[in-house]
Amino acid sequence: MQVFGVDIGGSGVKGAPVDLETGILVTKRARIPTPRPSTPDAVVDVVVDLVHGSGWKGPVGVTVPSVVRDGVTYSAANIDHAWIGTDAGALFERRIGAPVTVVNDADAAGMAEARFGAGKGVVGAVMLLTFGTGIGSAIVHNGVLLPNTEFGHLEFRGTTAEEYAAARLVEDNDISLKKWTRRVTRLLAYFEDIFSPDLIIMGGGISKRFEKFGSRITTRAPLVPALLRNQAGIVGAAMVAAEQGGHDG
């Protein structure tokens, strides 16, 4: 079975049809810069261009950096605040002319990594954390997703988890990589005290450098880098669309 997956990010909107037997993109991934401002109508225009431009006619899965319930987006991380309270599922379906399922971006990546990536075959709780501008999160237990966890917004050491340990702190040269890894170690210890995952997967752009810093981060559960990288959101969006059908989010 094939489903078209779309991953909406702060800088780019990416999409491709996905073979759900293998988790492999059927065609080369297409990418269009995220519009500024990233209002619902502007972003939907881009998604329509991606989907229709590929000639795709079937169901579509779309990730949004937002809490999603029944296709409605209830928050806005790195996208325009006009998304808050928008029935995104209905909006996408009306414009694309096909069944559309909307899902939180980190949830999509977590599902993809659990089935096809670093969490494949792991029994128990798999925790995915994406370190980038903020910190995205997903927990998948034996293939079942706990949606909209948003661990990056938890209070930690007088601030939020993502203000304390987002990868942008390193990328913007606010702190050194060595200091960042110490912060991540403290944060993961806190998460483990609460959730006791069986595996922790580190995603986000900085995970490409995992070999340089991974050994400095101490955890009780195994800690591994994400395998699907920037394809995880696309694959996960397609997976959720195939499982849920329609815009139930």
LOPA-383492 format. One record per atom (N, C-alpha, C): x, y, z; atom name; residue in one letter. Coordinates in Angstrom, 1 decimal. Example, Ala and Ser with C-alpha at 12.3 -4.5 7.8 and 13.67 -1.06 7.14 Angstrom:
REM residues 2
PT x y z atom type
PT 13.2 -5.7 7.8 N a
PT 12.3 -4.5 7.8 CA a
PT 13.2 -3.3 7.8 C a
PT 12.8 -2.2 7.1 N s
PT 13.7 -1.1 7.1 CA s
PT 12.9 0.0 7.9 C s
END
This chain:
REM residues 249
PT x y z atom type
PT 0.8 -1.2 0.0 N m
PT 0.0 0.0 0.0 CA m
PT 0.9 1.2 0.0 C m
PT 0.4 2.3 -0.7 N q
PT 1.2 3.5 -0.7 CA q
PT 0.3 4.7 -0.3 C q
PT 0.8 5.6 0.5 N v
PT 0.1 6.8 0.9 CA v
PT 1.1 8.0 0.8 C v
PT 0.6 9.1 0.4 N f
PT 1.5 10.3 0.3 CA f
PT 1.7 10.9 1.7 C f
PT 2.9 11.1 2.1 N g
PT 3.2 11.7 3.4 CA g
PT 3.8 13.1 3.2 C g
PT 3.3 14.1 4.0 N v
PT 3.8 15.4 4.0 CA v
PT 4.3 15.8 5.4 C v
PT 5.4 16.4 5.5 N d
PT 6.0 16.9 6.8 CA d
PT 6.2 18.4 6.7 C d
PT 5.4 19.1 7.5 N i
PT 5.5 20.6 7.6 CA i
PT 6.5 21.0 8.7 C i
PT 7.6 21.6 8.3 N g
PT 8.5 22.1 9.2 CA g
PT 8.6 23.6 9.2 C g
PT 9.5 24.1 10.2 N g
PT 9.6 25.5 10.3 CA g
PT 10.3 26.2 9.1 C g
PT 11.1 25.4 8.4 N s
PT 11.8 26.0 7.2 CA s
PT 11.4 25.4 5.9 C s
PT 10.8 24.2 5.9 N g
PT 10.5 23.5 4.6 CA g
PT 9.3 22.6 4.8 C g
PT 8.5 22.4 3.7 N v
PT 7.4 21.5 3.6 CA v
PT 7.9 20.4 2.6 C v
PT 7.9 19.1 3.1 N k
PT 8.5 18.0 2.4 CA k
PT 7.5 16.9 2.2 C k
PT 7.5 16.3 1.0 N g
PT 6.5 15.2 0.8 CA g
PT 7.0 14.2 -0.3 C g
PT 6.4 13.0 -0.2 N a
PT 6.6 12.0 -1.1 CA a
PT 5.6 10.8 -0.8 C a
PT 5.3 10.0 -1.8 N p
PT 4.5 8.8 -1.6 CA p
PT 5.4 7.8 -0.8 C p
PT 4.8 7.0 0.1 N v
PT 5.6 6.1 0.9 CA v
PT 5.0 4.6 0.7 C v
PT 5.9 3.7 0.5 N d
PT 5.6 2.3 0.5 CA d
PT 5.5 1.8 1.9 C d
PT 4.3 1.5 2.4 N l
PT 4.1 1.2 3.8 CA l
PT 4.5 -0.2 4.2 C l
PT 4.8 -1.0 3.2 N e
PT 5.4 -2.4 3.5 CA e
PT 6.9 -2.2 3.9 C e
PT 7.5 -1.3 3.4 N t
PT 9.0 -1.1 3.6 CA t
PT 9.4 0.2 4.3 C t
PT 8.5 1.2 4.3 N g
PT 8.8 2.5 4.9 CA g
PT 9.7 3.3 4.0 C g
PT 9.9 2.9 2.8 N i
PT 10.7 3.6 1.8 CA i
PT 9.9 4.6 0.9 C i
PT 10.5 5.7 0.7 N l
PT 9.9 6.7 -0.2 CA l
PT 9.9 6.1 -1.6 C l
PT 8.7 6.2 -2.3 N v
PT 8.6 5.6 -3.6 CA v
PT 9.3 6.5 -4.7 C v
PT 9.3 7.8 -4.4 N t
PT 9.9 8.8 -5.4 CA t
PT 10.8 9.7 -4.5 C t
PT 11.6 10.5 -5.2 N k
PT 12.5 11.4 -4.5 CA k
PT 11.6 12.4 -3.7 C k
PT 12.1 12.7 -2.6 N r
PT 11.3 13.7 -1.7 CA r
PT 11.3 15.1 -2.4 C r
PT 10.1 15.7 -2.4 N a
PT 10.0 17.1 -2.9 CA a
PT 10.0 18.0 -1.7 C a
PT 10.6 19.2 -1.9 N r
PT 10.6 20.2 -0.8 CA r
PT 10.3 21.6 -1.3 C r
PT 9.5 22.3 -0.6 N i
PT 9.2 23.7 -0.9 CA i
PT 9.4 24.5 0.4 C i
PT 10.1 25.6 0.4 N p
PT 10.2 26.4 1.6 CA p
PT 8.9 26.7 2.3 C p
PT 8.9 26.7 3.6 N t
PT 7.7 27.1 4.3 CA t
PT 7.4 28.5 4.1 C t
PT 6.2 28.9 3.7 N p
PT 5.9 30.3 3.4 CA p
PT 6.0 31.2 4.7 C p
PT 6.3 32.5 4.5 N r
PT 6.3 33.5 5.5 CA r
PT 5.3 34.5 5.2 C r
PT 4.3 34.8 6.1 N p
PT 4.0 34.1 7.3 CA p
PT 3.4 32.7 7.0 C p
PT 3.6 31.8 7.9 N s
PT 3.2 30.4 7.7 CA s
PT 1.7 30.2 8.2 C s
PT 0.8 31.0 7.6 N t
PT -0.6 30.9 8.0 CA t
PT -1.2 29.6 7.4 C t
PT -2.3 29.1 7.9 N p
PT -2.9 27.9 7.4 CA p
PT -3.1 27.9 5.9 C p
PT -3.7 29.0 5.4 N d
PT -4.0 29.1 4.0 CA d
PT -2.7 29.0 3.1 C d
PT -1.7 29.7 3.6 N a
PT -0.4 29.8 2.8 CA a
PT 0.3 28.4 2.8 C a
PT 0.2 27.7 4.0 N v
PT 0.9 26.4 4.0 CA v
PT 0.1 25.4 3.2 C v
PT -1.3 25.5 3.3 N v
PT -2.1 24.6 2.5 CA v
PT -1.8 24.7 1.0 C v
PT -1.6 25.9 0.6 N d
PT -1.3 26.2 -0.8 CA d
PT 0.0 25.4 -1.2 C d
PT 1.0 25.4 -0.3 N v
PT 2.2 24.6 -0.6 CA v
PT 2.0 23.1 -0.6 C v
PT 1.2 22.6 0.3 N v
PT 0.9 21.2 0.4 CA v
PT 0.1 20.8 -0.9 C v
PT -0.8 21.6 -1.3 N v
PT -1.6 21.3 -2.5 CA v
PT -0.6 21.2 -3.7 C v
PT 0.3 22.1 -3.8 N d
PT 1.3 22.1 -4.9 CA d
PT 2.1 20.8 -4.9 C d
PT 2.5 20.4 -3.7 N l
PT 3.3 19.2 -3.5 CA l
PT 2.5 17.9 -4.0 C l
PT 1.3 17.8 -3.5 N v
PT 0.5 16.6 -3.7 CA v
PT 0.1 16.6 -5.2 C v
PT -0.6 17.7 -5.6 N h
PT -1.1 17.7 -7.0 CA h
PT 0.1 17.7 -8.0 C h
PT 1.2 18.3 -7.7 N g
PT 2.3 18.4 -8.6 CA g
PT 2.9 17.0 -8.8 C g
PT 2.7 16.1 -7.9 N s
PT 3.2 14.7 -8.0 CA s
PT 2.3 13.8 -8.8 C s
PT 1.1 14.3 -9.0 N g
PT 0.0 13.5 -9.7 CA g
PT -0.7 12.6 -8.8 C g
PT -0.5 12.8 -7.4 N w
PT -1.1 11.8 -6.5 CA w
PT -2.6 12.0 -6.4 C w
PT -3.3 10.9 -6.3 N k
PT -4.8 11.0 -6.2 CA k
PT -5.4 10.3 -4.9 C k
PT -4.5 9.7 -4.1 N g
PT -5.1 8.9 -3.0 CA g
PT -5.0 9.6 -1.7 C g
PT -5.1 8.9 -0.6 N p
PT -5.0 9.4 0.8 CA p
PT -3.7 10.1 1.1 C p
PT -3.8 11.1 2.0 N v
PT -2.6 11.9 2.3 CA v
PT -2.5 12.0 3.8 C v
PT -1.3 11.9 4.4 N g
PT -1.0 12.2 5.8 CA g
PT -0.1 13.4 5.9 C g
PT -0.5 14.3 6.8 N v
PT 0.3 15.6 7.0 CA v
PT 0.7 15.7 8.4 C v
PT 2.0 16.0 8.7 N t
PT 2.4 16.4 10.0 CA t
PT 2.3 17.9 10.2 C t
PT 2.0 18.3 11.4 N v
PT 2.0 19.7 11.8 CA v
PT 2.7 19.9 13.1 C v
PT 3.6 20.9 13.3 N p
PT 4.2 21.1 14.6 CA p
PT 3.2 21.7 15.6 C p
PT 2.3 20.8 16.0 N s
PT 1.1 21.3 16.8 CA s
PT 0.5 20.1 17.6 C s
PT -0.1 20.3 18.7 N v
PT -1.0 19.3 19.3 CA v
PT -2.2 19.2 18.4 C v
PT -2.5 17.9 18.0 N v
PT -3.6 17.6 17.1 CA v
PT -4.6 16.7 17.7 C v
PT -5.9 17.1 17.7 N r
PT -7.0 16.2 18.2 CA r
PT -8.1 16.3 17.2 C r
PT -8.5 15.2 16.6 N d
PT -9.6 15.1 15.7 CA d
PT -9.4 16.0 14.5 C d
PT -8.1 16.2 14.1 N g
PT -7.8 17.0 12.9 CA g
PT -7.7 18.5 13.2 C g
PT -8.0 18.9 14.5 N v
PT -7.9 20.3 14.9 CA v
PT -6.5 20.6 15.5 C v
PT -5.9 21.7 15.1 N t
PT -4.6 22.0 15.7 CA t
PT -4.7 23.0 16.9 C t
PT -4.2 22.6 18.0 N y
PT -4.4 23.4 19.2 CA y
PT -3.2 24.1 19.7 C y
PT -2.1 24.1 19.0 N s
PT -0.9 24.9 19.4 CA s
PT -0.2 25.2 18.1 C s
PT 0.9 25.9 18.3 N a
PT 1.7 26.3 17.1 CA a
PT 3.2 26.5 17.5 C a
PT 4.0 25.6 17.1 N a
PT 5.4 25.6 17.3 CA a
PT 6.2 25.9 16.0 C a
PT 6.8 27.0 15.9 N n
PT 7.5 27.4 14.7 CA n
PT 6.6 27.6 13.4 C n
PT 5.3 27.7 13.7 N i
PT 4.4 28.1 12.6 CA i
PT 3.5 29.2 13.1 C i
PT 2.7 29.8 12.2 N d
PT 1.9 31.0 12.6 CA d
PT 0.9 30.6 13.6 C d
PT 0.6 31.5 14.6 N h
PT -0.4 31.2 15.6 CA h
PT -1.8 31.1 15.1 C h
PT -2.0 31.5 13.9 N a
PT -3.4 31.3 13.3 CA a
PT -3.8 29.9 13.2 C a
PT -2.8 29.0 13.3 N w
PT -3.1 27.5 13.3 CA w
PT -3.9 27.1 14.5 C w
PT -3.8 27.8 15.6 N i
PT -4.4 27.4 16.9 CA i
PT -5.9 27.5 16.7 C i
PT -6.6 26.3 16.9 N g
PT -8.0 26.2 16.8 CA g
PT -8.5 26.0 15.4 C g
PT -7.6 25.8 14.4 N t
PT -8.0 25.5 13.0 CA t
PT -8.3 24.0 12.8 C t
PT -9.4 23.8 12.1 N d
PT -9.7 22.4 11.7 CA d
PT -8.9 22.1 10.5 C d
PT -7.6 21.7 10.7 N a
PT -6.7 21.5 9.7 CA a
PT -7.1 20.4 8.8 C a
PT -7.6 19.3 9.4 N g
PT -8.0 18.1 8.6 CA g
PT -9.0 18.5 7.5 C g
PT -10.0 19.2 8.0 N a
PT -11.1 19.6 7.0 CA a
PT -10.6 20.5 6.0 C a
PT -9.7 21.5 6.4 N l
PT -9.1 22.4 5.4 CA l
PT -8.3 21.7 4.4 C l
PT -7.4 20.8 4.8 N f
PT -6.6 20.1 3.8 CA f
PT -7.5 19.2 2.9 C f
PT -8.5 18.5 3.5 N e
PT -9.3 17.7 2.6 CA e
PT -10.1 18.5 1.6 C e
PT -10.6 19.6 2.0 N r
PT -11.3 20.5 1.0 CA r
PT -10.4 20.9 -0.1 C r
PT -9.2 21.3 0.2 N r
PT -8.3 21.8 -0.8 CA r
PT -7.6 20.8 -1.7 C r
PT -7.3 19.6 -1.0 N i
PT -6.6 18.6 -1.8 CA i
PT -7.6 17.7 -2.5 C i
PT -8.8 17.5 -2.0 N g
PT -9.8 16.7 -2.6 CA g
PT -9.6 15.2 -2.4 C g
PT -9.1 14.9 -1.3 N a
PT -8.8 13.5 -0.9 CA a
PT -8.8 13.3 0.6 C a
PT -8.9 12.1 1.1 N p
PT -8.9 11.9 2.6 CA p
PT -7.5 12.3 3.1 C p
PT -7.5 13.1 4.2 N v
PT -6.3 13.6 4.8 CA v
PT -6.3 13.4 6.3 C v
PT -5.2 12.9 6.8 N t
PT -5.1 12.7 8.3 CA t
PT -4.0 13.6 8.7 C t
PT -4.2 14.4 9.8 N v
PT -3.2 15.3 10.3 CA v
PT -2.7 14.8 11.7 C v
PT -1.4 14.9 11.9 N v
PT -0.8 14.3 13.1 CA v
PT 0.4 15.2 13.5 C v
PT 0.6 15.2 14.8 N n
PT 1.7 15.9 15.4 CA n
PT 3.0 15.4 14.7 C n
PT 4.0 16.4 14.4 N d
PT 5.2 16.0 13.7 CA d
PT 6.1 15.0 14.5 C d
PT 6.3 15.2 15.8 N a
PT 7.1 14.3 16.5 CA a
PT 6.5 12.9 16.7 C a
PT 5.1 12.9 16.8 N d
PT 4.4 11.7 16.9 CA d
PT 4.6 10.8 15.6 C d
PT 4.5 11.5 14.5 N a
PT 4.7 10.8 13.2 CA a
PT 6.2 10.2 13.1 C a
PT 7.1 11.0 13.5 N a
PT 8.5 10.6 13.5 CA a
PT 8.7 9.4 14.4 C a
PT 8.1 9.4 15.6 N g
PT 8.2 8.4 16.6 CA g
PT 7.6 7.1 16.0 C g
PT 6.4 7.2 15.4 N m
PT 5.8 6.0 14.8 CA m
PT 6.7 5.4 13.7 C m
PT 7.3 6.2 12.9 N a
PT 8.1 5.7 11.8 CA a
PT 9.4 5.1 12.4 C a
PT 10.0 5.7 13.4 N e
PT 11.2 5.1 13.9 CA e
PT 10.9 3.8 14.6 C e
PT 9.7 3.7 15.3 N a
PT 9.4 2.5 16.0 CA a
PT 9.1 1.3 15.1 C a
PT 8.6 1.6 13.9 N r
PT 8.2 0.5 13.0 CA r
PT 9.4 0.2 12.0 C r
PT 10.0 1.2 11.5 N f
PT 11.0 1.0 10.4 CA f
PT 12.4 1.4 10.8 C f
PT 12.6 2.2 11.9 N g
PT 13.9 2.7 12.2 CA g
PT 14.6 2.1 13.4 C g
PT 15.1 3.0 14.2 N a
PT 15.9 2.6 15.3 CA a
PT 15.2 1.8 16.4 C a
PT 13.8 1.9 16.4 N g
PT 13.0 1.2 17.4 CA g
PT 12.4 -0.1 16.9 C g
PT 12.7 -0.4 15.7 N k
PT 12.1 -1.6 15.1 CA k
PT 12.4 -2.9 15.9 C k
PT 11.4 -3.6 16.3 N g
PT 11.5 -4.9 17.0 CA g
PT 11.7 -4.7 18.5 C g
PT 11.7 -3.5 19.0 N v
PT 11.9 -3.2 20.4 CA v
PT 10.6 -3.5 21.2 C v
PT 10.6 -4.3 22.2 N v
PT 9.5 -4.5 23.1 CA v
PT 9.4 -3.5 24.2 C v
PT 8.3 -2.9 24.5 N g
PT 8.2 -2.0 25.5 CA g
PT 8.0 -0.6 25.0 C g
PT 8.5 0.4 25.8 N a
PT 8.3 1.8 25.5 CA a
PT 9.5 2.4 24.8 C a
PT 9.2 2.9 23.6 N v
PT 10.3 3.6 22.8 CA v
PT 10.0 5.1 22.9 C v
PT 11.0 5.9 23.4 N m
PT 10.8 7.3 23.5 CA m
PT 11.7 8.0 22.4 C m
PT 11.1 8.8 21.6 N l
PT 11.8 9.6 20.6 CA l
PT 11.8 11.0 21.0 C l
PT 13.0 11.6 21.0 N l
PT 13.1 13.0 21.3 CA l
PT 13.8 13.7 20.1 C l
PT 13.2 14.7 19.6 N t
PT 13.8 15.4 18.4 CA t
PT 14.4 16.7 19.0 C t
PT 15.7 16.9 18.9 N f
PT 16.4 18.1 19.3 CA f
PT 16.7 19.0 18.2 C f
PT 16.0 20.2 18.2 N g
PT 16.2 21.2 17.1 CA g
PT 16.0 22.5 17.7 C g
PT 15.1 23.3 17.1 N t
PT 14.8 24.6 17.6 CA t
PT 14.1 24.5 19.0 C t
PT 13.4 23.4 19.1 N g
PT 12.8 23.1 20.4 CA g
PT 13.1 21.6 20.7 C g
PT 12.3 20.9 21.5 N i
PT 12.4 19.5 21.7 CA i
PT 11.0 18.9 21.5 C i
PT 11.0 18.0 20.5 N g
PT 9.7 17.3 20.2 CA g
PT 9.8 15.9 20.9 C g
PT 8.7 15.3 21.1 N s
PT 8.7 14.0 21.8 CA s
PT 7.6 13.1 21.3 C s
PT 7.9 11.8 21.4 N a
PT 6.9 10.8 21.2 CA a
PT 7.2 9.6 22.0 C a
PT 6.1 8.9 22.5 N i
PT 6.3 7.6 23.1 CA i
PT 5.4 6.6 22.4 C i
PT 6.0 5.5 22.0 N v
PT 5.3 4.4 21.4 CA v
PT 5.6 3.1 22.2 C v
PT 4.5 2.5 22.7 N h
PT 4.6 1.3 23.5 CA h
PT 4.0 0.1 22.7 C h
PT 4.9 -0.8 22.4 N n
PT 4.6 -2.0 21.6 CA n
PT 3.7 -1.6 20.4 C n
PT 4.2 -0.5 19.7 N g
PT 3.5 -0.1 18.5 CA g
PT 2.3 0.8 18.6 C g
PT 2.0 1.1 19.9 N v
PT 0.8 2.0 20.1 CA v
PT 1.3 3.4 20.6 C v
PT 0.9 4.4 19.9 N l
PT 1.4 5.8 20.2 CA l
PT 0.6 6.4 21.3 C l
PT 1.3 7.1 22.3 N l
PT 0.6 8.0 23.2 CA l
PT 0.8 9.4 22.6 C l
PT -0.3 10.0 22.1 N p
PT -0.2 11.2 21.3 CA p
PT 0.0 12.5 22.1 C p
PT 0.6 13.4 21.4 N n
PT 0.7 14.8 21.9 CA n
PT 1.4 15.0 23.2 C n
PT 2.5 14.3 23.4 N t
PT 3.2 14.4 24.7 CA t
PT 3.8 15.7 25.0 C t
PT 4.5 16.4 24.1 N e
PT 5.1 17.7 24.3 CA e
PT 6.0 17.8 25.5 C e
PT 6.9 16.8 25.6 N f
PT 7.9 16.9 26.8 CA f
PT 8.8 18.1 26.8 C f
PT 9.0 18.7 25.6 N g
PT 9.8 19.9 25.5 CA g
PT 9.3 21.0 26.3 C g
PT 8.0 21.0 26.7 N h
PT 7.4 22.1 27.4 CA h
PT 7.3 21.8 28.9 C h
PT 7.8 20.7 29.4 N l
PT 7.9 20.4 30.8 CA l
PT 8.8 21.4 31.5 C l
PT 8.4 21.8 32.7 N e
PT 9.3 22.6 33.5 CA e
PT 10.5 21.9 34.0 C e
PT 11.7 22.5 33.9 N f
PT 12.9 21.8 34.3 CA f
PT 14.0 22.9 34.6 C f
PT 14.5 22.8 35.9 N r
PT 15.5 23.6 36.4 CA r
PT 15.2 25.1 36.2 C r
PT 14.0 25.5 36.5 N g
PT 13.6 26.9 36.5 CA g
PT 13.2 27.4 35.1 C g
PT 13.2 26.6 34.1 N t
PT 12.8 27.0 32.8 CA t
PT 12.0 25.8 32.1 C t
PT 11.9 25.7 30.8 N t
PT 11.3 24.5 30.2 CA t
PT 12.4 23.6 29.6 C t
PT 12.1 22.4 29.4 N a
PT 13.1 21.4 28.9 CA a
PT 13.7 21.9 27.6 C a
PT 12.9 22.5 26.7 N e
PT 13.5 22.9 25.4 CA e
PT 14.3 24.2 25.5 C e
PT 14.0 25.1 26.4 N e
PT 14.8 26.2 26.7 CA e
PT 16.2 25.8 27.3 C e
PT 16.1 24.8 28.0 N y
PT 17.3 24.3 28.7 CA y
PT 18.3 23.5 27.8 C y
PT 17.7 22.7 26.9 N a
PT 18.6 21.7 26.2 CA a
PT 18.2 21.6 24.7 C a
PT 17.6 22.5 24.1 N a
PT 17.3 22.4 22.6 CA a
PT 18.7 22.5 21.9 C a
PT 18.7 21.9 20.7 N a
PT 20.0 21.8 19.9 CA a
PT 20.3 23.2 19.4 C a
PT 19.3 24.1 19.2 N r
PT 19.6 25.4 18.7 CA r
PT 20.6 26.2 19.6 C r
PT 20.7 25.8 20.9 N l
PT 21.6 26.5 21.8 CA l
PT 23.1 26.2 21.3 C l
PT 23.3 25.0 20.7 N v
PT 24.6 24.7 20.2 CA v
PT 24.8 25.4 18.8 C v
PT 23.7 25.2 18.0 N e
PT 23.8 25.8 16.6 CA e
PT 23.9 27.3 16.6 C e
PT 23.4 28.0 17.6 N d
PT 23.5 29.4 17.7 CA d
PT 24.7 29.9 18.5 C d
PT 25.5 28.9 18.9 N n
PT 26.8 29.1 19.7 CA n
PT 26.5 29.8 21.0 C n
PT 25.3 29.5 21.6 N d
PT 25.0 30.0 22.9 CA d
PT 25.8 29.2 24.0 C d
PT 25.9 27.9 23.7 N i
PT 26.7 27.0 24.6 CA i
PT 27.5 26.1 23.8 C i
PT 28.5 25.4 24.4 N s
PT 29.4 24.5 23.7 CA s
PT 28.7 23.1 23.6 C s
PT 29.1 22.3 22.6 N l
PT 28.6 21.0 22.5 CA l
PT 28.8 20.2 23.8 C l
PT 29.9 20.3 24.4 N k
PT 30.2 19.6 25.7 CA k
PT 29.2 20.0 26.8 C k
PT 29.0 21.3 26.9 N k
PT 28.0 21.8 27.9 CA k
PT 26.6 21.3 27.6 C k
PT 26.3 21.3 26.3 N w
PT 25.0 20.8 25.9 CA w
PT 24.7 19.4 26.2 C w
PT 25.8 18.5 26.0 N t
PT 25.6 17.1 26.3 CA t
PT 25.4 16.9 27.8 C t
PT 26.0 17.7 28.7 N r
PT 25.8 17.6 30.1 CA r
PT 24.4 18.0 30.4 C r
PT 23.8 19.0 29.8 N r
PT 22.4 19.3 30.0 CA r
PT 21.5 18.2 29.5 C r
PT 21.8 17.7 28.4 N v
PT 20.9 16.6 27.9 CA v
PT 21.0 15.4 28.8 C v
PT 22.1 15.1 29.4 N t
PT 22.2 14.0 30.4 CA t
PT 21.3 14.2 31.5 C t
PT 21.3 15.4 32.1 N r
PT 20.5 15.8 33.2 CA r
PT 19.0 15.7 32.8 C r
PT 18.7 16.2 31.6 N l
PT 17.3 16.2 31.2 CA l
PT 16.8 14.7 31.0 C l
PT 17.6 13.9 30.4 N l
PT 17.2 12.5 30.1 CA l
PT 17.0 11.7 31.4 C l
PT 17.8 12.0 32.4 N a
PT 17.7 11.4 33.7 CA a
PT 16.3 11.7 34.3 C a
PT 15.9 13.0 34.1 N y
PT 14.6 13.4 34.6 CA y
PT 13.5 12.7 33.9 C y
PT 13.6 12.6 32.6 N f
PT 12.6 11.9 31.8 CA f
PT 12.5 10.4 32.2 C f
PT 13.7 9.8 32.4 N e
PT 13.7 8.4 32.8 CA e
PT 13.1 8.1 34.1 C e
PT 13.3 9.1 35.1 N d
PT 12.7 8.9 36.4 CA d
PT 11.2 8.9 36.3 C d
PT 10.6 9.6 35.3 N i
PT 9.2 9.7 35.2 CA i
PT 8.6 8.6 34.3 C i
PT 9.3 8.3 33.2 N f
PT 8.7 7.4 32.1 CA f
PT 9.3 6.1 32.0 C f
PT 10.5 5.9 32.5 N s
PT 11.2 4.6 32.4 CA s
PT 11.1 3.9 31.0 C s
PT 11.6 4.6 30.0 N p
PT 11.5 4.0 28.6 CA p
PT 12.5 2.8 28.5 C p
PT 12.2 1.9 27.5 N d
PT 13.1 0.8 27.3 CA d
PT 14.2 1.2 26.2 C d
PT 13.9 2.2 25.4 N l
PT 14.8 2.7 24.5 CA l
PT 14.6 4.2 24.3 C l
PT 15.7 5.0 24.1 N i
PT 15.6 6.4 23.8 CA i
PT 16.2 6.6 22.5 C i
PT 15.5 7.2 21.6 N i
PT 16.0 7.6 20.2 CA i
PT 16.1 9.1 20.1 C i
PT 17.3 9.5 19.7 N m
PT 17.6 10.9 19.6 CA m
PT 17.5 11.3 18.1 C m
PT 16.5 12.2 17.8 N g
PT 16.3 12.7 16.4 CA g
PT 16.6 14.2 16.4 C g
PT 16.3 14.8 15.3 N g
PT 16.6 16.2 15.0 CA g
PT 17.9 16.3 14.3 C g
PT 18.2 17.4 13.7 N g
PT 19.4 17.6 12.9 CA g
PT 20.7 17.3 13.6 C g
PT 20.7 17.5 14.9 N i
PT 22.0 17.3 15.6 CA i
PT 22.3 15.8 15.8 C i
PT 21.3 15.0 15.6 N s
PT 21.6 13.5 15.7 CA s
PT 22.5 13.0 14.6 C s
PT 22.7 13.8 13.5 N k
PT 23.7 13.4 12.5 CA k
PT 25.1 13.4 13.1 C k
PT 25.3 14.2 14.2 N r
PT 26.6 14.3 14.8 CA r
PT 26.7 13.3 16.0 C r
PT 25.8 12.4 16.2 N f
PT 25.7 11.5 17.4 CA f
PT 27.0 10.9 17.7 C f
PT 27.8 10.4 16.7 N e
PT 29.0 9.7 17.0 CA e
PT 30.0 10.6 17.7 C e
PT 29.9 11.9 17.5 N k
PT 30.8 12.9 18.2 CA k
PT 30.5 13.1 19.7 C k
PT 29.2 12.9 20.0 N f
PT 28.9 13.3 21.4 CA f
PT 28.1 12.2 22.2 C f
PT 27.6 11.2 21.5 N g
PT 26.7 10.2 22.1 CA g
PT 27.3 9.6 23.3 C g
PT 28.6 9.3 23.3 N s
PT 29.3 8.6 24.4 CA s
PT 29.3 9.4 25.7 C s
PT 29.1 10.8 25.5 N r
PT 29.2 11.6 26.7 CA r
PT 27.8 11.7 27.4 C r
PT 26.8 11.2 26.8 N i
PT 25.5 11.2 27.4 CA i
PT 25.2 9.9 28.1 C i
PT 24.9 10.0 29.4 N t
PT 24.7 8.8 30.2 CA t
PT 23.2 8.6 30.5 C t
PT 22.7 7.4 30.1 N t
PT 21.3 7.0 30.4 CA t
PT 21.2 5.6 30.9 C t
PT 20.1 5.3 31.5 N r
PT 19.9 3.9 32.0 CA r
PT 19.4 3.1 30.8 C r
PT 18.5 3.6 30.0 N a
PT 18.1 2.8 28.8 CA a
PT 19.1 3.1 27.7 C a
PT 19.1 2.2 26.7 N p
PT 20.0 2.4 25.6 CA p
PT 19.6 3.7 24.9 C p
PT 20.6 4.5 24.4 N l
PT 20.4 5.7 23.7 CA l
PT 21.0 5.6 22.3 C l
PT 20.1 5.8 21.3 N v
PT 20.6 5.6 19.9 CA v
PT 20.1 6.7 19.0 C v
PT 20.8 7.0 17.9 N p
PT 20.4 8.0 17.0 CA p
PT 19.2 7.5 16.1 C p
PT 18.4 8.4 15.7 N a
PT 17.3 8.1 14.7 CA a
PT 18.0 7.6 13.4 C a
PT 17.3 6.7 12.8 N l
PT 17.8 6.1 11.5 CA l
PT 17.2 6.8 10.3 C l
PT 15.9 7.2 10.4 N l
PT 15.2 7.7 9.2 CA l
PT 15.5 9.1 8.9 C l
PT 16.0 9.8 9.9 N r
PT 16.4 11.2 9.8 CA r
PT 15.3 12.1 9.2 C r
PT 15.6 12.8 8.2 N n
PT 14.6 13.8 7.7 CA n
PT 13.4 13.2 6.9 C n
PT 13.4 11.8 6.8 N q
PT 12.3 11.1 6.1 CA q
PT 11.3 10.6 7.1 C q
PT 11.6 10.7 8.4 N a
PT 10.7 10.1 9.4 CA a
PT 9.4 10.7 9.5 C a
PT 9.3 12.0 9.4 N g
PT 8.0 12.7 9.4 CA g
PT 7.1 12.3 8.2 C g
PT 7.7 12.2 7.1 N i
PT 6.9 11.8 5.9 CA i
PT 6.4 10.4 6.0 C i
PT 7.3 9.5 6.5 N v
PT 6.9 8.1 6.6 CA v
PT 5.8 7.9 7.7 C v
PT 6.0 8.6 8.8 N g
PT 5.0 8.5 9.9 CA g
PT 3.7 9.1 9.5 C g
PT 3.7 10.2 8.8 N a
PT 2.4 10.8 8.3 CA a
PT 1.7 9.8 7.5 C a
PT 2.4 9.1 6.6 N a
PT 1.7 8.2 5.7 CA a
PT 1.2 7.0 6.5 C a
PT 2.0 6.5 7.5 N m
PT 1.5 5.4 8.3 CA m
PT 0.2 5.7 9.1 C m
PT 0.2 6.9 9.7 N v
PT -1.0 7.3 10.5 CA v
PT -2.2 7.4 9.6 C v
PT -2.0 8.0 8.4 N a
PT -3.1 8.1 7.4 CA a
PT -3.7 6.8 7.0 C a
PT -2.8 5.8 6.8 N a
PT -3.2 4.5 6.4 CA a
PT -4.0 3.8 7.6 C a
PT -3.6 4.1 8.8 N e
PT -4.2 3.4 10.0 CA e
PT -5.5 4.1 10.4 C e
PT -5.6 5.4 10.2 N q
PT -6.8 6.1 10.7 CA q
PT -7.8 6.5 9.6 C q
PT -7.3 6.8 8.5 N g
PT -8.2 7.2 7.4 CA g
PT -9.0 8.4 7.7 C g
PT -9.1 9.4 6.9 N g
PT -9.8 10.6 7.2 CA g
PT -9.0 11.5 8.1 C g
PT -9.6 12.6 8.7 N h
PT -8.8 13.6 9.4 CA h
PT -9.0 13.5 10.9 C h
PT -8.9 12.3 11.5 N d
PT -9.2 12.2 12.9 CA d
PT -8.0 12.5 13.7 C d
PT -6.8 12.8 13.2 N g
PT -5.7 13.4 13.9 CA g
PT -5.1 12.6 15.0 C g
END
